[in-house]
Amino acid sequence: MLSQLCLTDMDTVIRMTGELEPRASWQATRCSLAKAADVVHTRSALLVLREAFYGATRFEDFAARTGLSEPVTAARLRDLTDAGLLRREPYRDPGARTRDGYALTAMGADFLPAMVALMQWGDRWLQPDGGPIELRHDGCDEPVTAELRCAQGHQVAGLSAVRRHRRTAD
């Protein structure tokens, strides 16, 4: 029997079915959301990632653009590099010593939809004017938004359109 996570008509509460019901009968071990939060759990980590998406590669650019202190910037760059979201890339300006720059890895680039979703949520609920930045698609100049889609490409409109199955070990 498959376990499912079904959403109620209220569109804000998730109802468990199958092995997932009752909720008190199982622990959310190996929770992907908790693991992701362990990596990007600070405001400073999100700000450093934002600047990496906006093209920052050098330590001084991350520090200046985020407004973080140099020690905090260094700690977040180290954390995000250790976690695999950023990688070090050596560079050398003429007449200077070699230094490390930073670039997004594939893992870091895959965080873009989460960043866009957070930005979109902040624009809607926390910025009366919609926020200072709008992301636009290069190809057609329309706004870029985060949305839920199934593997077949159908747009998922609200929680009531979602069921979730518990993954089984292969």
C-alpha positions in Angstrom: 0.0 0.0 0.0 1.3 3.4 -0.9 1.4 6.2 1.6 0.2 9.5 0.5 0.2 13.1 1.7 -3.1 14.7 0.7 -4.1 18.3 1.0 -7.4 19.3 2.5 -9.9 21.6 0.8 -8.7 24.3 3.2 -5.6 24.3 1.0 -3.4 25.0 4.0 -3.4 21.7 5.9 -1.9 18.5 4.8 -3.7 15.3 5.6 -1.7 12.1 5.8 -3.0 8.8 4.4 -1.8 5.2 4.4 1.4 4.5 6.4 1.7 8.3 7.1 -1.6 8.3 9.1 -1.6 9.0 12.0 1.1 11.5 11.9 2.2 10.7 15.5 3.0 7.2 14.5 6.3 8.0 12.6 9.3 10.3 12.9 10.4 12.7 10.2 13.9 11.3 10.1 16.0 11.9 7.0 13.9 15.0 6.4 15.2 16.8 3.3 13.8 20.1 4.5 15.7 19.9 7.8 18.9 18.9 5.9 18.5 21.9 3.6 17.9 24.2 6.5 21.1 22.9 8.1 23.0 24.2 5.1 21.3 27.5 4.5 20.0 28.2 8.0 21.3 31.8 8.4 20.3 35.1 6.8 24.0 35.6 6.0 24.1 32.3 4.0 21.1 33.3 1.9 22.6 36.8 1.3 25.9 35.2 0.2 24.0 32.9 -2.2 22.0 35.8 -3.5 25.2 37.6 -4.4 26.6 34.4 -6.0 23.5 34.3 -8.2 24.0 38.0 -9.0 27.5 37.3 -10.2 29.8 38.0 -7.2 33.0 35.9 -7.2 35.4 37.7 -5.0 35.5 37.9 -1.2 35.4 41.7 -1.1 32.4 41.8 -3.4 30.5 39.4 -1.2 31.3 41.4 1.9 30.5 44.8 0.4 27.3 43.7 -1.4 25.8 41.8 1.6 26.8 44.3 4.2 28.2 41.5 6.3 31.4 41.8 8.3 34.5 40.2 6.9 34.6 37.4 9.5 31.0 36.6 8.9 31.5 36.7 5.1 34.5 34.4 5.4 32.6 32.0 7.6 29.6 31.8 5.2 31.8 31.3 2.2 33.6 28.5 4.0 30.3 26.9 5.1 28.8 27.1 1.7 32.0 25.7 0.1 32.2 22.9 2.6 28.6 22.0 1.9 29.2 21.9 -1.8 27.1 24.9 -3.0 30.2 27.0 -3.9 33.6 26.0 -5.1 36.9 27.9 -4.9 38.4 29.2 -8.1 41.9 30.6 -7.9 42.6 33.9 -9.6 45.4 36.4 -9.7 45.3 40.1 -10.6 48.5 41.4 -12.3 51.2 41.9 -9.7 49.2 40.4 -6.9 49.3 37.0 -5.2 46.9 34.2 -6.1 43.6 34.4 -4.2 40.4 32.3 -4.1 37.3 33.4 -5.9 34.0 31.6 -5.5 31.5 30.2 -8.0 28.3 28.3 -7.8 28.5 24.5 -8.2 25.7 22.4 -9.8 24.4 21.9 -6.3 24.4 25.6 -5.6 22.8 26.5 -9.0 20.0 24.0 -8.2 19.1 26.2 -5.2 17.9 29.0 -7.6 14.2 27.9 -7.6 14.2 28.0 -3.7 15.8 31.5 -3.8 13.3 32.7 -6.4 10.4 31.3 -4.3 11.7 33.0 -1.2 12.1 36.3 -3.1 8.6 35.9 -4.6 7.1 35.2 -1.1 8.9 38.2 0.4 7.7 40.4 -2.5 4.1 39.4 -1.9 4.0 39.4 1.9 6.8 41.6 3.2 7.3 44.4 0.6 4.3 46.7 0.1 5.7 47.8 -3.3 6.7 44.3 -4.5 10.4 44.6 -3.7 13.3 46.4 -5.5 14.3 43.6 -7.9 12.2 41.8 -10.5 13.7 38.8 -12.3 12.9 38.7 -16.0 13.4 36.0 -18.7 16.1 36.9 -21.2 14.2 35.4 -24.0 10.8 37.2 -23.7 11.3 39.8 -21.0 8.5 38.4 -18.9 8.8 38.1 -15.1 10.4 34.9 -13.7 8.3 33.2 -11.0 8.6 30.0 -9.0 5.8 27.6 -9.3 5.0 23.9 -8.7 4.8 21.5 -11.6 4.5 17.8 -11.8 7.0 15.7 -13.8 4.5 15.8 -16.7 4.6 19.6 -16.7 1.2 20.3 -15.3 1.0 23.3 -13.1 0.1 22.4 -9.5 -2.4 25.1 -8.2 -2.5 25.0 -4.4 -2.1 22.4 -1.8 -5.4 20.6 -2.7 -3.8 19.4 -6.0 -1.0 17.5 -4.2 -0.7 14.0 -2.9 2.6 12.7 -1.6 3.9 9.1 -1.5 6.4 7.9 1.0 9.6 6.9 -0.7 10.6 3.3 -0.3 14.2 2.1 -0.2 15.2 0.2 -3.4 
